[in-house]
Amino acid sequence: MMSCRSLRELANPTEEDKLRIKGCTPNGYLSSGATHSPDMDDAVLKRLKDICTKVTRVNSNFGAIRLRKCISSSTWNVELFGSACQL
C-alpha cells in the first residue's frame, strides 16, 4: 500500500496524483474521493468562513479498502467499503 499524501498535505488527491498512481500500477484504489468542502450555497459558505476558522463536512464520505491474501494463494482479494473505489 502507498499513499500520495505527505504529513503536511491534507487535501484529497489531485487529478495529477491519480494519473501518477495509475501510471505506476493497475491496482490503485482511493478510500475517499469526496471533497471536504460542505455542500451548500456559496454565499452561506463564505459567511461561515468569515465567522469560523475551519468549515468541513461532518460526514466526508469515508471509505475503506480491505486486502486479503491466503498464504497458499498468489492473488489478493480486494473489498471496497463506503466511498472507496478503484482508480
Backbone bond lengths (Angstrom), bond angles and torsions (degrees), N, CA, C in turn:
res aa  C-N    CA-C-N  psi(-1)  N-CA   C-N-CA  omega(-1)  CA-C   N-CA-C  phi
1 M - - - 1.444 - - 1.523 108.21 -
2 M 1.315 115.70 144.32 1.456 119.78 174.58 1.516 108.57 -142.64
3 S 1.295 115.74 158.55 1.451 121.07 -179.52 1.512 108.86 -124.43
4 C 1.335 116.08 147.45 1.459 119.15 179.34 1.530 110.50 -93.22
5 R 1.307 117.51 5.22 1.467 120.78 -177.66 1.516 111.90 -99.86
6 S 1.309 115.09 147.64 1.450 120.51 171.55 1.525 107.00 -105.52
7 L 1.304 117.63 171.63 1.463 120.48 -179.14 1.522 112.58 -63.50
8 R 1.307 117.78 -28.84 1.462 120.38 -177.92 1.527 112.67 -85.93
9 E 1.312 116.99 -9.80 1.456 120.61 -173.77 1.527 110.13 -106.29
10 L 1.336 117.05 119.66 1.454 121.02 -177.80 1.516 112.93 -108.98
11 A 1.302 118.31 -5.84 1.462 122.12 -177.92 1.521 111.05 -75.19
12 N 1.326 115.93 157.54 1.460 120.91 174.77 1.522 108.98 -65.86
13 P 1.333 117.16 159.26 1.462 119.00 179.12 1.533 111.14 -59.20
14 T 1.309 115.99 139.41 1.457 120.74 177.68 1.522 109.00 -79.43
15 E 1.325 116.59 170.07 1.463 120.15 175.64 1.524 110.29 -60.60
16 E 1.325 115.98 -34.99 1.473 120.97 177.25 1.531 110.45 -63.32
17 D 1.348 117.00 -42.31 1.467 120.85 177.09 1.524 110.57 -60.76
18 K 1.335 116.58 -45.00 1.465 121.10 -178.52 1.528 110.88 -61.99
19 L 1.328 117.47 -43.33 1.468 121.30 179.02 1.524 110.97 -64.55
20 R 1.323 116.74 -39.82 1.465 121.49 179.37 1.529 110.33 -62.58
21 I 1.336 116.72 -44.99 1.463 120.71 -179.40 1.524 110.39 -67.18
22 K 1.350 116.78 -42.35 1.466 120.42 177.95 1.524 111.19 -60.21
23 G 1.337 116.50 -32.37 1.459 120.73 178.74 1.514 113.06 -71.24
24 C 1.325 117.04 -20.29 1.466 121.31 -179.32 1.516 113.12 -92.05
25 T 1.345 117.24 -25.51 1.461 120.08 -175.96 1.528 111.36 -157.54
26 P 1.319 117.27 147.54 1.464 119.70 173.94 1.530 111.04 -82.95
27 N 1.332 116.43 -4.69 1.462 121.80 -175.79 1.523 111.94 -113.10
28 G 1.318 117.34 51.36 1.458 121.64 178.64 1.519 110.05 -92.29
29 Y 1.322 116.75 141.08 1.455 122.19 -179.19 1.528 110.02 -132.60
30 L 1.309 114.91 154.13 1.454 122.21 179.79 1.519 107.53 -126.62
31 S 1.330 117.22 124.88 1.469 119.49 -177.73 1.519 112.18 -78.68
32 S 1.320 117.70 -22.57 1.462 120.29 177.00 1.515 108.83 -161.00
33 G 1.306 116.13 126.26 1.454 120.47 177.57 1.513 111.39 -104.41
34 A 1.310 115.99 8.34 1.462 120.79 -174.93 1.517 111.61 -76.79
35 T 1.288 114.51 152.83 1.453 120.61 173.72 1.517 109.43 -82.83
36 H 1.320 117.20 154.88 1.455 120.87 176.36 1.523 111.16 -89.31
37 S 1.322 116.89 -5.90 1.460 120.10 179.22 1.517 110.23 -77.19
38 P 1.318 117.51 136.29 1.461 120.12 178.27 1.522 111.23 -64.27
39 D 1.318 116.50 147.41 1.446 123.08 178.81 1.526 108.48 -88.97
40 M 1.334 116.26 88.81 1.458 120.90 -179.14 1.522 109.89 -153.72
41 D 1.305 115.53 169.24 1.449 122.86 -179.47 1.531 110.49 -54.63
42 D 1.324 117.58 139.41 1.472 122.18 -178.30 1.521 113.04 -58.48
43 A 1.331 116.95 -38.76 1.474 120.50 -179.17 1.531 110.70 -65.34
44 V 1.327 116.55 -41.55 1.468 120.86 178.79 1.524 110.04 -66.84
45 L 1.327 116.18 -43.29 1.458 120.62 179.07 1.527 111.34 -61.96
46 K 1.330 117.65 -41.65 1.468 121.34 178.18 1.525 110.69 -62.20
47 R 1.316 116.19 -42.49 1.478 119.72 -179.71 1.525 110.33 -64.39
48 L 1.322 117.10 -42.61 1.460 120.34 177.99 1.527 111.52 -63.02
49 K 1.328 116.47 -40.09 1.468 119.47 179.38 1.525 111.98 -67.41
50 D 1.346 116.99 -27.95 1.464 120.20 174.99 1.532 111.07 -69.29
51 I 1.326 116.04 -31.60 1.461 121.51 -176.71 1.530 111.42 -88.98
52 C 1.329 116.71 -41.50 1.468 122.47 -173.99 1.526 111.29 -102.64
53 T 1.321 115.70 159.86 1.463 119.61 177.29 1.523 111.58 -86.36
54 K 1.342 117.11 -27.27 1.456 119.96 -178.61 1.529 108.85 -149.96
55 V 1.333 116.54 127.60 1.457 122.08 178.39 1.520 107.83 -121.40
56 T 1.329 116.62 118.40 1.459 121.61 177.69 1.526 109.63 -138.72
57 R 1.307 115.67 163.34 1.461 120.58 176.49 1.519 109.97 -70.10
58 V 1.316 116.00 147.85 1.460 119.77 173.38 1.526 108.44 -74.39
59 N 1.317 117.25 -43.49 1.452 122.19 176.47 1.524 107.20 -108.61
60 S 1.320 116.81 105.50 1.466 120.27 -178.07 1.524 111.84 -99.49
61 N 1.328 116.47 32.01 1.467 122.35 175.99 1.525 112.67 57.13
62 F 1.308 115.88 61.28 1.459 123.51 179.88 1.524 110.92 -65.86
63 G 1.292 116.46 145.17 1.455 122.29 175.53 1.521 109.57 -137.83
64 A 1.316 115.93 164.25 1.467 120.96 178.76 1.519 109.41 -141.64
65 I 1.331 115.20 151.21 1.460 122.48 179.96 1.526 107.45 -124.18
66 R 1.317 116.88 124.52 1.465 121.10 177.68 1.521 108.62 -110.91
67 L 1.331 115.78 125.28 1.467 122.27 176.86 1.518 108.33 -113.34
68 R 1.331 116.42 124.25 1.457 120.96 178.53 1.521 109.57 -129.80
69 K 1.336 114.56 146.82 1.461 120.10 179.65 1.519 108.67 -149.57
70 C 1.321 115.86 128.17 1.461 120.19 172.74 1.521 108.71 -73.60
71 I 1.299 116.50 146.59 1.462 120.75 -179.34 1.525 111.24 -58.29
72 S 1.326 116.84 -37.87 1.467 120.83 -177.19 1.528 113.47 -82.38
73 S 1.329 118.03 -4.78 1.466 121.87 -176.89 1.526 110.84 -101.67
74 S 1.313 114.96 154.07 1.465 119.09 176.68 1.541 111.62 -101.84
75 T 1.311 116.81 -3.93 1.467 120.10 -178.20 1.528 111.53 -112.87
76 W 1.315 114.78 152.13 1.458 122.66 178.35 1.521 109.75 -98.38
77 N 1.315 115.97 144.12 1.459 122.32 173.10 1.524 106.92 -99.41
78 V 1.324 117.00 123.61 1.466 121.89 -177.48 1.522 109.23 -110.93
79 E 1.328 116.56 127.88 1.461 121.92 175.79 1.522 108.50 -122.23
80 L 1.338 116.18 132.75 1.464 122.06 -179.44 1.526 108.75 -111.26
81 F 1.326 116.63 136.54 1.456 122.61 -179.87 1.522 110.09 -126.66
82 G 1.328 115.95 148.83 1.465 120.50 176.51 1.521 111.01 62.71
83 S 1.318 116.09 -128.47 1.470 121.99 -176.45 1.521 113.68 -88.31
84 A 1.308 118.02 4.65 1.470 120.57 -179.64 1.525 110.07 -64.57
85 C 1.335 115.51 144.98 1.464 119.95 -179.83 1.528 109.80 -152.43
86 Q 1.326 115.35 162.44 1.457 120.45 175.29 1.517 108.38 -84.59
87 L 1.320 117.50 141.23 1.467 121.29 178.73 1.510 109.99 -73.59
